[in-house]
């Protein structure tokens, strides 16, 4: 049976896929990673203890990955009936400058994934350091059980009509390119054309490192 670890509180979940919501800290499946375990040798004997490979500077893979710089965003979409939803995503990045395209990874079990797959439309709201509360709101609950945009100030993007957080610092209005979509197992890699975008505020972008450092304050 697969095991999944919550990267926020370290809760371990067993099952074929991560839970929709962490029962301990409330984050969604986007914040879970699969725990890789060493297989037992033939005959069923227990594997000897595995010593982690440590670099000369003392770093480990997990700590090294946290040094990659990336932000936190609200990726939103709509379904065929114009119902809207959004989620926190930390894997959004520009992949080409001409044409203007982004790549983003979305967990296949997330509600927003189904909306994007239905309509091929999405918007990215870039969060600033003043938007820490949006991480909990859009990342710690599922759109299957709550209306995440209830009580939230938003507008609809000018081309696709996907919701944009007006309190964010920028937005991108996008359409996915179906032939470039890749199934990565737990996630889908979407490549999307940017068809509109604008600046909404002047705060510094919210990075995952800033969030991890300041989330308990």
Backbone bond lengths (Angstrom), bond angles and torsions (degrees), N, CA, C in turn:
res aa  C-N    CA-C-N  psi(-1)  N-CA   C-N-CA  omega(-1)  CA-C   N-CA-C  phi
1 X - - - 1.460 - - 1.527 109.03 -
2 X 1.310 116.55 136.22 1.459 120.37 179.34 1.527 111.03 -70.11
3 X 1.323 115.16 151.94 1.453 121.52 175.32 1.520 108.64 -121.67
4 X 1.331 115.12 141.40 1.458 121.41 -178.44 1.524 109.08 -127.29
5 X 1.335 116.87 134.13 1.461 121.73 -178.47 1.518 110.36 -110.07
6 X 1.323 115.89 131.64 1.455 121.19 174.05 1.527 108.31 -73.58
7 X 1.321 118.09 123.46 1.462 121.11 -177.45 1.519 112.86 -76.97
8 X 1.335 116.85 -5.88 1.464 120.33 178.58 1.527 111.37 -94.30
9 X 1.363 117.03 -48.97 1.472 119.47 -175.33 1.535 113.38 -118.05
10 X 1.358 117.52 -2.38 1.473 123.58 178.10 1.525 114.22 73.24
11 X 1.331 118.69 12.80 1.462 120.77 173.85 1.534 109.78 -60.36
12 X 1.323 116.49 139.24 1.467 122.08 179.73 1.524 109.38 -106.75
13 X 1.325 115.95 127.41 1.464 122.61 178.53 1.523 108.75 -116.45
14 X 1.336 116.73 136.81 1.453 121.41 176.45 1.520 109.59 -107.50
15 X 1.317 117.16 132.41 1.450 121.73 -179.60 1.518 110.70 161.96
16 X 1.330 117.64 172.18 1.474 120.63 -178.40 1.526 112.92 -67.91
17 X 1.339 117.90 -21.13 1.458 121.46 178.43 1.523 108.44 -149.23
18 X 1.325 117.90 162.67 1.470 119.57 -179.03 1.516 111.27 -66.52
19 X 1.335 117.85 157.64 1.469 120.05 178.50 1.523 110.10 -70.05
20 X 1.331 116.42 155.73 1.465 120.03 177.33 1.519 110.70 -62.86
21 X 1.345 115.65 -38.36 1.464 121.33 -178.60 1.520 109.03 -136.62
22 X 1.332 117.55 133.53 1.457 121.30 176.84 1.532 108.91 -67.19
23 X 1.350 118.66 125.68 1.462 120.42 -178.16 1.526 113.61 -71.30
24 X 1.334 117.32 -11.55 1.461 120.66 -178.24 1.526 111.80 -95.47
25 X 1.354 116.58 -55.29 1.469 119.20 -175.15 1.521 113.63 -109.86
26 X 1.355 117.59 -10.26 1.453 120.25 172.94 1.511 116.75 89.29
27 X 1.350 119.22 0.93 1.462 118.83 179.10 1.529 110.14 -72.29
28 X 1.328 116.30 158.99 1.460 120.80 -179.33 1.520 110.83 -84.08
29 X 1.327 115.83 176.55 1.462 122.18 -174.26 1.516 113.32 -61.03
30 X 1.343 117.32 -19.77 1.462 120.87 179.12 1.526 111.84 -58.98
31 X 1.350 117.39 -24.04 1.457 121.29 -175.75 1.530 112.27 -97.00
32 X 1.340 118.21 11.14 1.463 121.66 177.26 1.526 110.22 -100.82
33 X 1.330 115.46 146.80 1.452 121.31 174.21 1.531 108.90 -129.06
34 X 1.320 116.31 147.45 1.461 120.04 -178.70 1.518 109.93 -73.50
35 X 1.336 115.87 136.61 1.465 122.11 178.12 1.517 107.98 -89.06
36 X 1.321 115.90 119.70 1.463 120.95 179.27 1.515 109.62 -89.96
37 X 1.341 116.00 123.76 1.458 120.53 -179.06 1.519 110.03 -115.72
38 X 1.318 115.16 147.61 1.460 120.62 177.82 1.522 110.12 -72.75
39 X 1.330 117.66 132.85 1.462 121.89 177.80 1.524 110.14 -73.02
40 X 1.363 116.61 146.14 1.457 120.79 177.93 1.514 109.79 -71.90
41 X 1.339 119.87 144.60 1.459 121.97 177.67 1.514 111.09 -68.29
42 X 1.356 116.59 166.69 1.461 121.72 179.87 1.515 109.71 -56.72
43 X 1.337 115.46 141.17 1.450 120.55 -179.69 1.506 113.08 97.60
44 X 1.326 116.69 -8.48 1.452 120.46 173.66 1.513 114.87 84.49
45 X 1.336 117.09 4.09 1.464 118.31 179.82 1.516 109.67 -68.03
46 X 1.298 115.69 148.33 1.451 119.94 -179.23 1.516 110.64 -67.91
47 X 1.308 116.34 143.17 1.458 120.87 178.10 1.514 110.13 -70.98
48 X 1.320 116.61 144.04 1.470 118.73 176.12 1.512 109.38 -66.78
49 X 1.323 116.81 157.10 1.465 119.49 178.86 1.523 111.23 -55.98
50 X 1.306 115.44 137.06 1.460 120.33 -179.95 1.520 108.32 -97.91
51 X 1.307 116.46 121.84 1.458 121.11 179.15 1.517 108.34 -87.92
52 X 1.335 118.35 123.14 1.456 119.84 -179.28 1.519 111.85 -63.65
53 X 1.326 115.03 142.90 1.452 119.96 177.57 1.523 108.68 -75.86
54 X 1.301 116.18 123.61 1.461 121.49 -177.70 1.527 108.76 -117.75
55 X 1.299 116.82 134.26 1.453 120.59 178.08 1.518 109.85 -74.06
56 X 1.315 115.73 172.35 1.454 120.38 -179.63 1.524 110.94 -60.01
57 X 1.346 116.24 -32.52 1.457 119.91 -178.96 1.525 112.41 -82.20
58 X 1.354 116.94 -3.42 1.456 120.55 176.96 1.517 114.14 90.14
59 X 1.315 118.27 8.00 1.454 121.33 -177.72 1.522 112.59 -77.59
60 X 1.333 117.10 159.09 1.451 123.44 175.73 1.521 107.69 -128.72
61 X 1.323 115.56 167.39 1.459 119.66 -175.07 1.518 111.37 -58.45
62 X 1.337 117.68 -47.82 1.466 120.65 -177.58 1.519 110.92 -58.79
63 X 1.340 115.77 -48.84 1.451 119.43 -178.81 1.522 111.15 -65.50
64 X 1.332 116.09 -35.48 1.461 119.98 179.37 1.523 111.27 -66.06
65 X 1.340 116.47 -39.65 1.463 120.03 179.41 1.522 111.42 -63.65
66 X 1.329 116.77 -35.03 1.461 119.87 179.43 1.524 112.22 -66.12
67 X 1.336 116.75 -14.99 1.458 119.92 178.15 1.527 112.37 -82.78
68 X 1.329 117.00 -12.33 1.460 119.12 173.46 1.524 108.48 -66.20
69 X 1.306 116.89 133.54 1.459 120.05 -177.24 1.523 110.03 -91.20
70 X 1.313 115.76 122.76 1.455 121.18 174.46 1.513 108.91 -155.04
71 X 1.322 114.88 160.34 1.450 119.78 -174.12 1.507 113.63 -101.14
72 X 1.325 114.72 -176.55 1.457 122.30 173.79 1.524 108.17 -119.26
73 X 1.324 115.07 132.38 1.457 121.76 -173.23 1.524 109.91 -134.60
74 X 1.322 116.21 157.02 1.457 120.84 167.55 1.521 107.16 -101.54
75 X 1.324 115.76 114.54 1.461 121.31 175.06 1.521 107.28 -97.08
76 X 1.311 117.16 122.68 1.459 121.83 -176.14 1.520 110.62 -122.78
77 X 1.320 115.35 157.56 1.457 120.24 178.79 1.527 108.70 -156.53
78 X 1.314 115.83 -177.65 1.459 121.85 177.38 1.518 108.19 -138.72
79 X 1.344 116.02 155.71 1.450 119.08 177.86 1.524 110.20 -94.98
80 X 1.324 116.32 -172.92 1.460 121.09 -176.95 1.521 112.56 -65.12
81 X 1.340 117.32 -19.49 1.464 121.37 179.21 1.530 111.38 -102.22
82 X 1.325 116.56 14.58 1.467 123.89 178.50 1.528 113.90 66.48
83 X 1.330 117.87 21.27 1.456 120.38 168.58 1.526 107.60 -74.16
84 X 1.327 116.64 141.88 1.455 120.35 -174.60 1.528 111.60 -113.50
85 X 1.320 114.85 153.43 1.461 120.92 176.55 1.521 108.37 -157.44
86 X 1.318 115.19 161.30 1.452 119.87 178.31 1.513 111.01 -150.89
87 X 1.309 116.84 160.14 1.454 122.18 -179.24 1.520 109.50 -146.50
88 X 1.327 114.93 160.75 1.452 120.30 172.36 1.525 108.95 -78.58
89 X 1.326 115.72 137.75 1.465 120.90 177.82 1.521 108.17 -138.66
90 X 1.320 116.62 136.79 1.462 120.21 178.19 1.522 112.39 -113.28
91 X 1.328 116.70 11.62 1.470 120.00 178.67 1.519 109.19 -125.46
92 X 1.312 115.78 75.58 1.462 123.38 174.27 1.523 106.89 -129.57
93 X 1.313 117.52 124.76 1.464 118.77 179.37 1.524 110.50 -154.52
94 X 1.324 114.72 151.01 1.460 120.12 176.62 1.516 108.88 -70.27
95 X 1.327 116.36 134.56 1.462 119.13 -179.06 1.513 112.26 -113.31
96 X 1.343 118.93 -27.12 1.461 122.30 171.56 1.522 108.35 -142.23
97 X 1.331 115.58 150.01 1.457 120.17 177.60 1.521 112.02 -95.23
98 X 1.320 117.06 -24.93 1.463 120.70 177.26 1.527 109.10 -145.53
99 X 1.331 119.01 104.85 1.461 126.78 0.77 1.532 111.78 -70.20
100 X 1.323 115.38 160.59 1.457 120.17 -179.73 1.519 109.83 -75.03
101 X 1.326 116.27 111.20 1.459 121.50 -176.51 1.515 110.47 -138.45
102 X 1.344 114.61 148.94 1.456 120.84 174.21 1.524 109.35 -121.76
103 X 1.315 115.33 159.74 1.458 122.53 171.69 1.519 107.48 -118.59
104 X 1.313 116.66 143.37 1.464 120.15 176.99 1.520 109.61 -149.20
105 X 1.323 115.06 144.32 1.460 121.24 178.96 1.519 110.17 -107.22
106 X 1.336 115.86 125.69 1.458 121.35 -178.65 1.528 109.41 -123.43
107 X 1.329 116.48 130.81 1.458 121.08 178.21 1.522 109.91 -61.70
108 X 1.320 116.33 131.74 1.455 121.38 -174.34 1.530 112.82 -68.52
109 X 1.328 117.42 -18.77 1.463 120.17 178.82 1.521 112.52 -88.34
110 X 1.331 118.05 -6.59 1.455 120.74 -177.97 1.527 111.64 -77.66
111 X 1.337 115.94 147.05 1.461 122.07 -178.12 1.530 111.50 -61.01
112 X 1.320 116.86 -38.67 1.464 121.02 -179.22 1.525 111.22 -63.91
113 X 1.312 117.25 -32.07 1.472 120.85 178.94 1.524 110.87 -57.37
114 X 1.332 116.03 -42.50 1.467 119.49 179.65 1.516 112.04 -64.59
115 X 1.337 116.99 -38.21 1.462 120.44 178.82 1.524 110.87 -64.89
116 X 1.332 116.75 -46.23 1.461 120.38 179.61 1.518 110.76 -60.81
117 X 1.328 116.31 -41.92 1.456 120.58 -179.39 1.524 111.79 -65.08
118 X 1.330 117.11 -34.00 1.471 121.04 179.91 1.519 112.32 -69.52
119 X 1.330 116.91 -48.57 1.463 120.62 -169.41 1.518 114.45 -107.73
120 X 1.322 117.93 -16.09 1.457 120.44 -178.40 1.516 113.46 69.89
121 X 1.321 117.25 14.51 1.464 122.04 -177.08 1.515 110.35 -117.04
122 X 1.327 116.93 144.73 1.459 121.13 175.95 1.519 109.46 -158.58
123 X 1.315 114.50 158.33 1.464 121.73 172.69 1.517 108.14 -129.08
124 X 1.305 115.97 145.17 1.459 122.22 176.44 1.516 108.55 -113.17
125 X 1.316 117.29 118.45 1.463 122.05 173.50 1.524 107.69 -97.96
126 X 1.319 116.08 118.08 1.462 121.16 179.82 1.523 108.64 -81.42
127 X 1.330 116.97 122.02 1.465 121.51 -178.71 1.520 111.11 -85.92
128 X 1.330 115.42 148.63 1.456 121.70 174.30 1.514 110.33 -107.48
129 X 1.322 116.82 174.71 1.457 120.91 -178.48 1.530 112.27 -64.03
130 X 1.329 117.01 -16.87 1.467 120.12 177.05 1.529 112.30 -85.18
131 X 1.333 117.00 -0.20 1.469 121.21 -175.73 1.515 112.88 -108.56
132 X 1.350 118.40 28.36 1.461 121.46 -178.85 1.522 111.72 -56.35
133 X 1.341 117.84 -35.38 1.457 121.01 -177.86 1.519 112.26 -65.70
134 X 1.331 117.58 -23.95 1.466 121.09 -179.84 1.528 111.70 -70.55
135 X 1.340 116.83 -25.67 1.469 119.95 178.33 1.522 109.85 -64.57
136 X 1.309 116.60 -46.38 1.467 120.03 178.49 1.522 111.01 -66.33
137 X 1.344 116.70 -43.32 1.461 120.46 -175.82 1.530 111.88 -63.81
138 X 1.319 117.31 -44.70 1.462 120.48 -176.05 1.525 113.50 -94.78
139 X 1.345 117.07 -10.70 1.449 118.99 -177.38 1.511 115.33 -111.23
140 X 1.354 117.67 -18.42 1.452 119.86 -173.86 1.529 113.05 -103.56
141 X 1.325 118.12 11.33 1.463 121.65 177.93 1.528 108.97 -149.86
142 X 1.312 115.52 158.85 1.461 121.20 -175.70 1.522 111.36 -101.43
143 X 1.321 116.42 139.64 1.456 122.26 175.99 1.512 113.08 -67.72
144 X 1.328 117.05 -10.66 1.472 119.27 176.42 1.527 111.23 -73.52
145 X 1.329 116.58 -22.32 1.465 119.66 -176.14 1.521 113.72 -114.56
146 X 1.335 117.98 -17.73 1.464 120.92 179.82 1.527 109.76 -138.37
147 X 1.331 114.32 156.48 1.463 120.34 171.69 1.524 106.87 -89.31
148 X 1.319 116.79 102.70 1.455 120.44 -174.00 1.527 112.90 -66.67
149 X 1.321 117.79 -22.43 1.459 119.89 -177.91 1.525 112.83 -93.43
150 X 1.337 117.18 0.81 1.453 120.05 175.66 1.527 109.60 -67.72
151 X 1.327 116.96 123.44 1.451 121.70 -179.81 1.510 114.67 80.18
152 X 1.345 117.81 3.16 1.457 122.54 179.77 1.531 109.11 -103.66
153 X 1.318 116.93 134.37 1.461 120.93 178.07 1.530 109.34 -76.02
154 X 1.314 115.93 119.31 1.466 119.92 -179.64 1.518 110.02 -148.78
155 X 1.322 115.43 164.95 1.461 122.30 172.01 1.520 107.30 -132.68
156 X 1.319 116.95 170.77 1.462 121.00 179.14 1.521 109.86 -98.02
157 X 1.309 116.06 137.31 1.457 120.25 -178.57 1.523 110.34 -62.13
158 X 1.329 118.13 148.72 1.463 121.00 -169.38 1.515 115.70 -67.97
159 X 1.325 118.49 -23.62 1.469 119.62 -176.06 1.525 111.88 -107.55
160 X 1.335 117.65 -54.70 1.468 120.13 -175.68 1.520 112.87 -87.09
161 X 1.341 118.31 -20.10 1.457 120.75 -178.07 1.511 113.87 77.65
162 X 1.343 117.61 19.98 1.460 121.02 175.74 1.532 109.47 -83.83
163 X 1.337 118.01 150.57 1.470 120.27 -175.98 1.526 113.08 -70.38
164 X 1.333 114.91 142.34 1.461 123.22 179.08 1.523 108.11 -124.09
165 X 1.323 117.42 134.12 1.458 121.35 176.41 1.524 108.76 -76.79
166 X 1.306 116.99 113.61 1.457 120.06 -177.60 1.523 112.76 -70.42
167 X 1.352 117.71 -17.43 1.450 120.31 177.97 1.526 112.52 -89.17
168 X 1.344 117.27 1.37 1.460 120.87 174.97 1.517 110.77 -75.30
169 X 1.340 116.96 -175.53 1.468 119.83 -177.83 1.528 112.40 -105.61
170 X 1.332 117.70 -12.96 1.463 120.90 177.19 1.523 108.46 -168.64
171 X 1.331 115.72 165.38 1.465 119.54 174.98 1.518 110.12 -143.65
172 X 1.334 115.20 155.80 1.458 123.47 173.11 1.516 107.92 -128.83
173 X 1.315 116.71 130.84 1.465 122.90 177.71 1.526 107.16 -103.46
174 X 1.327 117.69 124.76 1.470 120.24 -166.99 1.523 113.42 -137.67
175 X 1.323 114.27 155.87 1.466 122.29 169.03 1.521 107.98 -125.89
176 X 1.336 116.32 134.07 1.455 119.88 -179.24 1.528 110.10 -74.50
177 X 1.321 115.37 157.61 1.458 123.29 176.52 1.522 106.34 -106.96
178 X 1.342 117.70 100.22 1.474 120.14 -170.99 1.524 114.51 -55.26
179 X 1.332 117.30 -36.97 1.468 118.46 -176.31 1.524 112.62 -70.97
180 X 1.313 117.86 -13.70 1.457 121.35 178.15 1.530 112.47 -100.05
181 X 1.320 117.50 -0.89 1.458 121.14 179.59 1.527 110.48 -69.18
182 X 1.333 116.32 135.94 1.467 120.72 -177.60 1.524 110.64 -127.42
183 X 1.333 115.98 131.12 1.463 122.20 175.76 1.525 108.47 -83.39
184 X 1.338 116.01 115.74 1.458 120.90 -178.69 1.525 112.65 -104.99
185 X 1.329 116.66 20.86 1.456 120.57 -179.62 1.513 110.61 91.87
186 X 1.333 117.68 -94.53 1.465 120.98 179.43 1.525 111.41 -75.47
187 X 1.341 117.56 -23.98 1.452 122.29 -175.79 1.536 110.92 -126.32
188 X 1.322 114.68 163.06 1.456 121.52 169.39 1.521 108.06 -113.52
189 X 1.324 116.07 133.75 1.455 120.83 172.85 1.520 108.13 -93.46
190 X 1.324 115.86 113.72 1.455 121.73 177.28 1.528 109.70 -99.90
191 X 1.319 116.04 136.58 1.462 122.08 169.13 1.522 106.23 -109.36
192 X 1.331 116.60 130.24 1.457 120.22 -173.39 1.524 111.67 -133.21
193 X 1.319 115.52 139.95 1.461 121.30 171.95 1.523 109.35 -79.31
194 X 1.326 116.67 134.98 1.466 121.79 174.96 1.522 107.88 -86.88
195 X 1.314 117.13 116.99 1.459 120.09 -176.64 1.524 113.27 -107.69
196 X 1.325 117.02 -10.62 1.464 121.80 176.04 1.519 108.10 -164.61
197 X 1.304 116.86 160.01 1.454 121.12 178.95 1.512 109.97 -178.00
198 X 1.343 115.65 161.48 1.454 119.30 -179.91 1.523 110.13 -166.25
199 X 1.330 115.87 165.09 1.452 123.84 176.04 1.527 108.85 -90.70
200 X 1.340 116.66 136.05 1.457 121.87 -179.05 1.524 112.90 -115.43
201 X 1.313 117.69 -23.08 1.461 121.06 -177.58 1.509 111.08 -158.87
202 X 1.315 116.37 174.03 1.461 121.12 -173.73 1.522 113.84 -116.38
203 X 1.334 119.27 9.96 1.456 120.78 176.78 1.526 110.74 -68.38
204 X 1.315 116.66 160.96 1.465 120.97 175.57 1.524 109.70 -68.73
205 X 1.341 118.60 143.58 1.462 120.71 177.96 1.533 111.36 -59.70
206 X 1.323 115.89 143.75 1.460 121.77 178.17 1.523 109.24 -83.45
207 X 1.314 116.97 116.97 1.458 121.58 177.43 1.527 109.88 -97.26
208 X 1.310 115.49 159.85 1.463 120.29 178.65 1.523 109.89 -64.75
209 X 1.333 117.24 -36.06 1.470 120.48 178.25 1.522 110.75 -63.22
210 X 1.333 117.20 -44.03 1.467 120.86 178.46 1.523 110.43 -62.13
211 X 1.333 116.45 -41.17 1.467 120.39 179.63 1.522 111.10 -63.44
212 X 1.332 117.28 -46.53 1.460 120.66 -178.81 1.526 111.22 -63.07
213 X 1.322 116.70 -35.44 1.456 121.10 -178.16 1.529 112.11 -75.19
214 X 1.330 117.36 -32.56 1.466 120.68 -170.78 1.524 115.05 -113.56
215 X 1.331 118.89 3.32 1.455 119.89 -171.88 1.512 114.20 -67.90
216 X 1.333 119.07 -21.65 1.468 120.33 -179.30 1.512 112.25 -96.32
217 X 1.323 118.12 -0.45 1.450 120.77 -176.97 1.529 111.14 -86.04
